[in-house]
């Protein structure tokens, strides 16, 4: 690189580095948000509190989605699978992860059981049937969840021996559904 090109390149870098940070993301939403001000709902599932921290529908995310979920004592996710990767970080509480890595067979089968606890993390491979359960009788289980390729298509099972072909597809999933438009009262 010639000295003049080097100076021009370095000047451009300094101009970019010195530019003020953007206050808004590309779709007009604030870059910095307060989690306690984000919509929270149980979506008809007793014992669940779900907050989409960053998502495809609310925030325009394309590659990942981040959720904060809290499970009351005794509550759990349904047995389900999806065609995306998922990572969990346990923030508080304890429980169990049930996972069956038998997507190549006719049904999930007997799941493996793993204890989960504060500061533990686990990932769910694509199409592995799984369930997260709060087995603690006295404390909520709170997890941070990151999924790839939103919005997620979820296949729900009645039990671990339900055939994959009978699993019920839920798409879009509850928190990825767009709100119904307001009725025109005229």
C-alpha positions as CSV (number, residue, x, y, z in Angstrom):
1,X,0.0,0.0,0.0
2,X,1.4,3.5,-0.9
3,X,1.9,6.0,1.9
4,X,-1.0,8.2,0.6
5,X,-3.4,5.2,0.5
6,X,-2.3,4.2,4.0
7,X,-3.0,7.7,5.3
8,X,-6.4,7.8,3.5
9,X,-7.3,4.4,4.9
10,X,-6.3,5.4,8.5
11,X,-8.2,8.7,8.2
12,X,-11.3,6.8,7.2
13,X,-10.9,4.4,10.1
14,X,-10.6,7.3,12.5
15,X,-13.7,9.1,11.1
16,X,-15.7,5.9,11.5
17,X,-14.4,5.2,15.0
18,X,-15.1,8.8,16.1
19,X,-18.7,8.8,14.7
20,X,-21.4,8.7,17.4
21,X,-23.1,5.4,18.0
22,X,-26.5,5.0,16.4
23,X,-29.4,5.6,18.8
24,X,-31.8,3.4,16.8
25,X,-31.7,0.1,15.0
26,X,-32.6,-0.1,11.4
27,X,-36.3,-0.6,12.0
28,X,-36.6,2.5,14.3
29,X,-36.6,0.6,17.7
30,X,-34.2,1.7,20.4
31,X,-30.9,-0.3,20.5
32,X,-31.0,-0.2,24.3
33,X,-34.2,-1.5,25.9
34,X,-35.3,-2.2,29.4
35,X,-36.3,-5.9,29.7
36,X,-38.9,-5.0,32.4
37,X,-40.7,-2.8,29.8
38,X,-40.9,-5.5,27.1
39,X,-44.2,-7.4,26.6
40,X,-44.6,-10.4,28.9
41,X,-47.2,-13.1,28.6
42,X,-47.9,-16.7,29.5
43,X,-49.7,-17.4,26.1
44,X,-52.2,-19.6,27.8
45,X,-49.6,-21.8,29.5
46,X,-50.0,-21.8,33.3
47,X,-46.8,-21.3,35.1
48,X,-44.9,-19.6,32.2
49,X,-43.7,-16.1,31.8
50,X,-42.2,-15.4,28.4
51,X,-40.4,-12.2,27.2
52,X,-38.9,-11.9,23.8
53,X,-35.8,-9.9,24.5
54,X,-34.9,-9.7,20.8
55,X,-37.0,-11.4,18.1
56,X,-37.9,-11.7,14.5
57,X,-41.4,-10.2,14.8
58,X,-40.9,-7.5,17.4
59,X,-37.3,-6.5,16.6
60,X,-36.6,-7.6,13.0
61,X,-34.0,-10.2,13.9
62,X,-33.1,-12.6,11.1
63,X,-30.6,-15.0,12.4
64,X,-31.2,-15.4,16.2
65,X,-33.9,-14.8,18.7
66,X,-33.5,-14.3,22.5
67,X,-36.1,-15.1,25.1
68,X,-36.3,-14.8,28.9
69,X,-38.5,-17.5,30.3
70,X,-39.6,-18.1,33.8
71,X,-41.3,-21.4,34.9
72,X,-43.2,-21.6,38.2
73,X,-42.6,-24.6,40.4
74,X,-44.0,-27.8,38.7
75,X,-44.4,-26.2,35.2
76,X,-42.6,-27.3,32.0
77,X,-42.5,-26.9,28.3
78,X,-44.4,-29.4,26.2
79,X,-42.4,-32.2,24.7
80,X,-41.4,-30.7,21.4
81,X,-38.8,-30.4,18.7
82,X,-37.9,-27.7,16.1
83,X,-35.7,-27.3,13.0
84,X,-33.3,-24.8,14.7
85,X,-30.6,-24.9,17.3
86,X,-31.3,-23.7,20.8
87,X,-29.0,-22.7,23.7
88,X,-30.2,-22.3,27.3
89,X,-28.5,-20.5,30.1
90,X,-30.0,-21.2,33.6
91,X,-30.1,-17.9,35.5
92,X,-31.9,-19.2,38.6
93,X,-33.7,-22.2,40.0
94,X,-33.3,-25.8,39.2
95,X,-35.0,-28.5,37.2
96,X,-34.5,-31.2,34.6
97,X,-33.9,-31.3,30.9
98,X,-35.3,-34.3,29.1
99,X,-33.9,-34.9,25.6
100,X,-34.3,-37.8,23.1
101,X,-31.9,-37.7,20.3
102,X,-33.8,-40.2,18.1
103,X,-35.1,-38.0,15.3
104,X,-34.0,-40.7,12.8
105,X,-36.4,-43.3,14.4
106,X,-40.2,-43.3,14.3
107,X,-40.7,-41.6,17.6
108,X,-38.5,-39.8,20.2
109,X,-38.4,-42.8,22.6
110,X,-37.0,-42.8,26.2
111,X,-35.4,-39.4,26.9
112,X,-32.1,-38.9,28.7
113,X,-32.6,-36.9,32.0
114,X,-30.2,-34.1,33.0
115,X,-30.2,-31.9,36.1
116,X,-30.0,-28.2,35.4
117,X,-29.1,-25.5,37.9
118,X,-28.0,-21.9,38.2
119,X,-25.1,-21.0,35.8
120,X,-25.5,-24.3,33.8
121,X,-26.0,-24.1,30.1
122,X,-27.1,-26.7,27.5
123,X,-27.8,-26.8,23.8
124,X,-30.5,-28.6,21.9
125,X,-29.5,-29.9,18.5
126,X,-31.8,-29.5,15.5
127,X,-34.9,-31.8,15.6
128,X,-34.1,-33.4,19.0
129,X,-37.3,-33.8,21.0
130,X,-36.9,-32.2,24.4
131,X,-38.7,-30.8,27.5
132,X,-37.5,-28.4,30.2
133,X,-39.2,-28.9,33.6
134,X,-39.0,-26.9,36.9
135,X,-38.8,-29.7,39.4
136,X,-38.1,-27.4,42.3
137,X,-41.1,-27.1,44.6
138,X,-40.2,-23.7,46.0
139,X,-38.4,-21.6,43.4
140,X,-39.0,-20.4,39.9
141,X,-36.7,-21.6,37.1
142,X,-35.5,-18.8,34.9
143,X,-33.6,-19.3,31.7
144,X,-32.2,-17.2,28.9
145,X,-32.9,-19.0,25.5
146,X,-31.2,-18.3,22.2
147,X,-32.6,-19.9,19.0
148,X,-31.3,-19.8,15.5
149,X,-33.3,-19.1,12.3
150,X,-36.4,-17.4,13.7
151,X,-39.4,-17.6,13.7
152,X,-39.4,-21.1,15.1
153,X,-41.6,-24.0,13.8
154,X,-42.5,-26.2,16.7
155,X,-43.7,-29.8,16.6
156,X,-45.5,-30.8,19.8
157,X,-45.8,-34.4,21.1
158,X,-48.4,-35.8,23.5
159,X,-45.8,-38.3,24.9
160,X,-42.3,-39.6,24.1
161,X,-43.7,-42.5,22.0
162,X,-45.9,-40.4,19.7
163,X,-44.7,-40.9,16.1
164,X,-42.9,-38.0,14.6
165,X,-45.4,-37.9,11.8
166,X,-48.3,-37.3,14.3
167,X,-46.6,-34.4,16.1
168,X,-48.7,-31.2,15.9
169,X,-47.1,-28.3,14.0
170,X,-47.5,-24.9,15.7
171,X,-46.3,-22.2,13.3
172,X,-46.0,-19.4,14.0
173,X,-45.5,-20.1,17.6
174,X,-47.5,-18.0,20.1
175,X,-45.0,-15.2,20.7
176,X,-44.2,-15.0,17.0
177,X,-47.8,-14.4,15.9
178,X,-48.5,-10.9,14.8
179,X,-51.2,-9.1,16.8
180,X,-54.6,-9.0,15.2
181,X,-55.2,-5.6,13.5
182,X,-57.6,-3.2,15.4
183,X,-61.2,-3.4,14.2
184,X,-62.4,-0.5,12.2
185,X,-65.5,0.7,14.1
186,X,-66.9,2.8,11.2
